[in-house]
Amino acid sequence: MPSLLCRPLYHHLFPNRRSHSHITTPPLLNSISFISLSKVTQMTSNSKPVESKCLLSGLAPLEAILFDIDGTLCDSDPIHYYAFREMLQEIGFNNGVPITEEFYIEKISGKHNADIGSALFPDWDHERAMKFTDDKEAMFRRLIPQQLEAVNGLHKLCKWIQDRGLKRAAVTNAPRANAELMISILGLTDFFQILVVGSECDRAKPFPDPYLKALELLKASPEHTFVFEDSASGIRAGVAAGMPVIGLTTRNPENLLKEAGACLLIKDFEDSELWTILEELDRSSKERRTDA
């Protein structure tokens, strides 16, 4: 894709974010529409408790926090959607009709590339399907340096975690090249102690293997660890690994996150309910260490 696509894409994908004075929109892109995903996700400004908070309050003393990357650390789904939409239309997928956001959420979001390739191209051989997804990921990597931004409150949370000496890992279904680039752009290369990639495990999310591997490498217990995720696939993986999962309503529909087993839904890392829980966990952890 020509590099000029990168700059105007920001306005189409993040219409509510701050603008940059040096970014202009070439005429050829004025006709590209991008329907707001908020219509699909029905995001709210308040956190949504799904079930009893005892799942989280019982984690003290807290040992570790695990993070998904796409949609959790950063709102990258619009960029993935754009890349898939453009490339699928280019090869005549669905008779050249652009994929919808609903299709993207159902068939693509949060899934491993091997599974995406099989779902999109059941008649293709594995090598050909993987070549398409590899090309799509390369397009994604070309776009994100000018588009990627952290979810609100992320760096505040990371400092809180670092100040308490908690273990932390990034656990993703994204290709390693994508994951490392996103973490670098977000300034978190030195923050994460471990990066676990689904394709490097026996099974990717929604299976628990990536999260179990993270726990093993961190030498952390699932009884004292929780997960941040934004997709149903990732939430199922965390729950299957024996940990409570906090779901971010970045893009995916809240009902899907609830059904997958999220114990709390938050809009971003500034959520007041999240910080109330963290403060309670911090107090309980200090009390238990003192008693020990």
N, C-alpha and C positions, 0 to 999 in steps of 0.2 A: 504493500500500500504506500502511496506517496506520503512523505513525511508531513505535508500540509494538513493531512487528516487529523493529526494529533492535536493541534491547537484548538480548532473549533469544537472538537468532540467534547471538551470540558463543558461547554455551555449546554450541549444537548443532554449530556449524561448527568450533570450536576447543576440544574437550573437554579437551585436555592442556595448554592454555595457562593462564596465571595468571588467576585470577578477579578481578572488581572488586566491592567490597563494595556499591556503589550499584546494581548491576544485579540486577534481579529477573525471574523468569519468570512472566508472566501465565498463568493456568490454561489459556486457550484454546490455548496453544502447547505445553503439556506432551505432547500427543499427536503432535507432529511428530517423526518419527524422522529421523536423519541417519546413514546407515551410514558407518563410518570408511573413508576412501579408502585408508588404509594397507593394507587387505585387497587392494585392487586394485594398488597400487603396489609393495607388498613392499619398503618402504624399509628401508635398513640404516644402521647407524651409521658404517660405514667407506666410504671412497671406493672406486670401482671403476674401475681402469685398463682401458680398452677396447683400446687398442693402444699402440705404443711412444710414450714421452714425448718422443721426438725432435721430434715435431710442435710441441711447446711450447718445448723447450729451444733449438730453432733460431730462435726469434723475436728473439733479442737482436741489436741493442739494441731493447728494447720501446718502441713509440711510442704505442699506444692500446689501450684496452679498451672493448668495446661490450657493452651490456646489453639484453636483453629486459626487459619490465616485469612483466606478469602472470605469477606463478609463479616469477619469478626475483628481482626485488627484494622481492616480497611474496607471501605465500601467499593469493592472491585467488581461486583456482579454486573453493573451496567457496562463496564468495559468488556467483560467476557461476552455478555449478550450481544454487544455491538459486533465483536469479532466473529462470533458464530453466525450472526444474522447475515453479515456481509459475505462471508466465505461460502455459506450454504446457498445463498442466492446466486452467487457467482457460478456454482457448479450445477444449478438448475434443480436443487433439492425442492421438493414439494411443488414441482412444476414452476419454479422460479418465484413462488409467492413467499415473501419474507416470513420467517418464523415469528410467532407472537411471544410476548413475555410469559404467558401462561404455559406455552409449550416449553420455553426455556426452563421455567421452574420445575415442571413435571419431569422432563426428560434429561436435563443437563445439570442444573445447579447442585453443587455439592458432591457430584458423582465422580468416580475415577474414570480417566480417559478411555481405558479399555472397555468399560461398561457403556460409556457414551458412544464409542465407535460401533459397538454391537447393536445398540438401540437405534442409532441413526441410519446405519448401513448394514442391515441384516444380510444382504446379498453380496456384500464385499468380503474379500478375504482380509484376515487380520492385518497384514502388512499394509494394505492400501488404506484401511480405516485409520491405522496408527499414523500413517503419513499425513492424512488430513488433519488429525488432532495435533500432530507436531507442528504443522504449518500454522494452525490456528494459535497455538501457544507462542510461536515466534512473533506473530502479529500482536498478540497481547503484550509481549515484552517490549515491543517497539512503542506501544501506546502509553504504557504506565509511567515512564519517567516524568511526563508532564501532567498526568491526570490523577495519580494516586495520592490520597490523603488519609490520615489516621482517623479512625472513629473517635468522636469527641470523648475526651477524658482518658484516652489510652495511656498517654505518657504520665499522667497523674497516677494512674493505677500501677504502672510499671515502677515508678519511684516508690510507691507504698510497698510493693512486693520486695524490691531491692533493699529498702531500709530495714525490713524484717528478716532478711536473709532467707527468704523462702525459695524453694527450688522451682524452676520453671522450664517449660518446653513448648515448642511449637509443633503441632501435629496436623498434617495436612494431606489431602489427596492430590494437591497440585504437584506438577513436576518439580524436581529439586531446583532446576534453574529458575523457575518462576518464584518459588518460595524464597530462595536466597536473595533474589533481586528485590522482592517486595519488602523483606525484612531489612535489607540495606537501605532502601529508599525511606523507610519509616524510621531509620536511625536506631534499630534494635538489634543489630548484629552482635553487640557485646552483652545485650540483656539476656538473650536466650542461651541456656546452657546446653540444650539438646534440640535438634531438629529431626523429626521423624516424618518420613515420606511414605505414603501408603503403598506406592508401587515397589518399595524396597522391603515390604513386609510380605508374609505369606498371603495375607488377604488385606485389602484396603477397606476403608469405611464403606458401608455401614457395619462391617465386622469390627470387633473390639481390638483386633491385633495391633493397630498403630498406637492406641492408647495404652495397651498392656506393655508394649515395647518401651514407651516413654517412661512408664512407672518403673520398669526394670532397669533402664539406663540411669534414671535419677535415684534409684534405690529409695523410692517413695511408696507409701502404702495407699491403696485406694480408699481406706477408711479415713484418711487425713488429707485428701486431695479432691479438688473439684475442677470442672471443665467449663470453658466458655466456647460456645458454638453458635452458628447461625443457620444451619441447615438441618432438615429432618434426618438425613443420612448421618451427619456427624453426631447429632444428639443420640441417635440409636447406638452408635459406636461407643460413646462415652458411658451411656447407661449400661450397655452390655459388659463394659469393662468394670462395672461395679462402683461407678462414681456418680454423684449428683451433677447435673449439667444446667448451667444458666444459659438460656437462649437469648440471642440478640435479634431483635426484629428489624434488622438492617434492610432486608428485602423480602424474605420468604414469609408466606402467610402465617399469622399467629396460630391458627387452628392446626396447621401441620406440625408446628414446633411443639405445641401442647400434646398432640397425639403421639409424637415421637418420644415423649417422656421428660421434657424440660421441667425442672422444679421451680423455675422463676423465669419470667420474660422481662427483658429490659430494652429500652430504646438505644442506650449507649452507656459508656462507662462513667457518665456523670450522674446516673440514676441514684436518687436519694435512698431508695430501698436497698440497693446494692451496698451503699456505703454504711447503712445501718447494720447490715449483716456482717460486713467486714470488721466494723468496730466491735461488734459483739464477739466475733471469732477471735479478734485480737486480744480482748480482755480475757476470754475463756482460756486461750492458749497460754497467756502469761500466768494466770492463776494455776493452771495444771502443771506448768513447769516449776512454779514456786513450791507447790505441794510435793512434787517429786523430789 
